[in-house]
């Protein structure tokens, strides 16, 4: 007489026969194989996702790692331009015959600094006569101008810069607006 019992032990079906031998059924082996295959595929997918994340983070670190340094260097360029304007507008130095030669040195320094920026993917934002874009511009003032549409950048107060495709600093700008009539 064959006696068959089913026991659930870790989701395995076990058959007991008269000889008390245990054997796993084919269904449970197939289920086990499918579960193992699913786990393996999930693990491989997770490893691949981690590899992609690591590559992306490494690329971003190499490309944007100097972001804060680049931002600090912009203040150096700003200070150089301010110093040049200050010397150029100084009443005492205006009559000095060597002033132009001195200003040439400022220009050389500025060109070298800008060249270094460009080599490192730092580019000035071109904004004059462009539509105001809050992603790249910061409006500092409005200028009444009927010759231009409202919202056009007509003055650049401080230039903005991009590091590759990221905003390093927005351009501080003056934008046009239509003259208001006295009735308004």
C-alpha positions as CSV (number, residue, x, y, z in Angstrom):
1,X,0.0,0.0,0.0
2,X,1.4,3.3,-1.1
3,X,1.2,6.0,1.5
4,X,1.8,9.6,0.2
5,X,2.1,12.6,2.4
6,X,2.8,16.2,1.6
7,X,4.9,18.3,3.9
8,X,5.7,21.9,3.5
9,X,9.3,22.3,4.5
10,X,10.8,25.5,2.9
11,X,8.2,25.3,0.1
12,X,9.3,21.8,-1.0
13,X,6.9,19.0,-1.7
14,X,8.1,15.7,-0.4
15,X,6.6,12.3,-1.2
16,X,6.9,9.4,1.2
17,X,6.5,6.0,-0.2
18,X,6.7,2.5,1.4
19,X,10.5,2.5,1.3
20,X,10.5,5.8,3.3
21,X,12.6,7.4,0.5
22,X,12.3,11.1,0.0
23,X,12.5,12.7,-3.4
24,X,11.6,16.2,-4.6
25,X,9.0,16.5,-7.3
26,X,9.9,17.9,-10.6
27,X,7.6,20.9,-10.1
28,X,9.6,22.0,-7.0
29,X,12.9,21.6,-8.8
30,X,11.6,23.8,-11.6
31,X,10.3,26.3,-9.2
32,X,13.6,26.4,-7.4
33,X,15.4,26.8,-10.7
34,X,13.1,29.7,-11.8
35,X,13.5,31.4,-8.4
36,X,17.3,31.1,-8.5
37,X,17.3,32.4,-12.1
38,X,15.2,35.4,-11.1
39,X,17.4,36.2,-8.2
40,X,20.5,36.0,-10.4
41,X,19.0,38.3,-13.1
42,X,17.9,40.8,-10.4
43,X,21.4,40.7,-8.9
44,X,23.0,41.2,-12.3
45,X,20.7,44.1,-13.1
46,X,21.5,45.7,-9.7
47,X,25.2,45.4,-10.4
48,X,24.8,47.0,-13.8
49,X,22.7,49.9,-12.3
50,X,25.4,50.4,-9.7
51,X,28.1,50.4,-12.4
52,X,26.2,53.0,-14.4
53,X,25.6,55.2,-11.4
54,X,29.3,55.0,-10.5
55,X,30.3,55.9,-14.1
56,X,27.9,58.9,-14.0
57,X,29.2,60.1,-10.6
58,X,32.8,59.8,-11.8
59,X,32.1,61.7,-15.0
60,X,30.3,64.5,-13.1
61,X,33.1,64.7,-10.5
62,X,35.7,65.1,-13.2
63,X,33.6,67.6,-15.2
64,X,32.2,69.6,-12.3
65,X,34.7,69.0,-9.5
66,X,36.2,72.4,-9.8
67,X,32.8,74.2,-9.7
68,X,33.5,76.1,-6.5
69,X,37.0,76.9,-7.5
70,X,35.7,78.3,-10.8
71,X,33.1,80.4,-9.0
72,X,35.9,81.9,-6.8
73,X,38.0,82.6,-9.9
74,X,35.2,84.7,-11.3
75,X,35.6,87.2,-8.4
76,X,39.3,87.5,-9.5
77,X,38.2,88.5,-13.0
78,X,35.6,90.9,-11.6
79,X,38.2,92.6,-9.4
80,X,40.6,92.9,-12.3
81,X,38.0,94.7,-14.3
82,X,37.1,97.0,-11.4
83,X,40.8,97.8,-10.9
84,X,41.2,98.6,-14.6
85,X,38.1,100.9,-14.6
86,X,39.3,102.6,-11.4
87,X,42.7,103.3,-12.9
88,X,41.2,104.4,-16.2
89,X,38.9,106.9,-14.5
90,X,41.3,108.3,-12.0
91,X,41.7,112.0,-12.5
92,X,45.3,112.1,-11.3
93,X,46.5,109.3,-13.6
94,X,44.6,110.5,-16.7
95,X,47.5,112.8,-17.6
96,X,50.2,110.2,-17.0
97,X,51.9,109.2,-20.3
98,X,52.4,105.6,-19.2
99,X,48.7,105.0,-18.3
100,X,47.9,103.3,-21.6
101,X,50.9,101.0,-21.3
102,X,49.7,100.1,-17.8
103,X,46.2,99.5,-19.0
104,X,47.5,97.2,-21.7
105,X,48.9,95.0,-18.9
106,X,45.5,94.7,-17.4
107,X,44.1,93.7,-20.8
108,X,46.8,91.0,-21.2
109,X,45.9,89.6,-17.7
110,X,42.2,89.7,-18.6
111,X,42.7,87.9,-21.9
112,X,44.9,85.2,-20.2
113,X,42.3,84.6,-17.5
114,X,39.5,84.4,-20.1
115,X,41.6,82.0,-22.2
116,X,42.2,79.8,-19.2
117,X,38.4,79.8,-18.4
118,X,37.6,78.8,-22.0
119,X,40.1,75.9,-21.8
120,X,38.3,74.7,-18.7
121,X,34.8,75.0,-20.3
122,X,33.9,78.2,-18.5
123,X,32.1,80.5,-20.9
124,X,30.5,83.9,-20.6
125,X,26.8,84.1,-21.1
126,X,25.9,86.3,-24.1
127,X,22.8,88.2,-23.0
128,X,22.6,91.7,-24.6
129,X,19.5,92.0,-26.9
130,X,18.3,88.5,-25.8
131,X,15.0,87.7,-24.2
132,X,15.2,87.7,-20.4
133,X,15.6,84.1,-19.1
134,X,15.4,83.6,-15.3
135,X,17.5,80.5,-15.7
136,X,20.5,82.5,-16.9
137,X,19.8,86.1,-15.9
138,X,19.0,88.0,-12.8
139,X,17.1,91.3,-13.4
140,X,18.5,94.1,-11.4
141,X,16.6,97.0,-13.0
142,X,14.0,97.9,-15.6
143,X,14.8,100.5,-18.3
144,X,12.0,102.2,-20.1
145,X,12.6,101.7,-23.9
146,X,9.9,101.9,-26.5
147,X,12.3,100.8,-29.3
148,X,12.5,97.3,-27.8
149,X,9.9,94.7,-26.7
150,X,9.4,94.3,-23.0
151,X,11.7,91.7,-21.3
152,X,14.7,92.2,-23.6
153,X,18.1,92.5,-21.9
154,X,19.5,96.0,-22.7
155,X,22.2,96.3,-20.1
156,X,24.7,93.9,-18.5
157,X,25.7,95.0,-15.1
158,X,27.8,91.9,-14.2
159,X,28.5,89.1,-16.7
160,X,27.3,85.6,-16.0
161,X,29.2,82.4,-16.7
162,X,28.4,78.7,-17.5
163,X,30.6,75.7,-16.6
164,X,29.9,73.3,-19.4
165,X,26.1,73.1,-19.2
166,X,25.7,74.2,-15.6
167,X,25.1,77.8,-14.5
168,X,28.1,79.1,-12.6
169,X,26.8,82.6,-12.0
170,X,23.8,84.4,-13.6
171,X,24.2,87.6,-15.6
172,X,23.0,90.6,-13.6
173,X,21.0,92.6,-16.2
174,X,18.8,95.5,-16.9
175,X,15.7,94.7,-18.9
176,X,13.5,96.8,-21.1
177,X,10.0,97.8,-20.4
178,X,7.6,100.0,-22.4
179,X,7.2,103.5,-21.2
180,X,4.1,103.9,-19.0
181,X,1.7,106.6,-20.1
182,X,0.5,109.2,-17.6
183,X,-3.0,107.7,-17.6
184,X,-1.6,104.4,-16.3
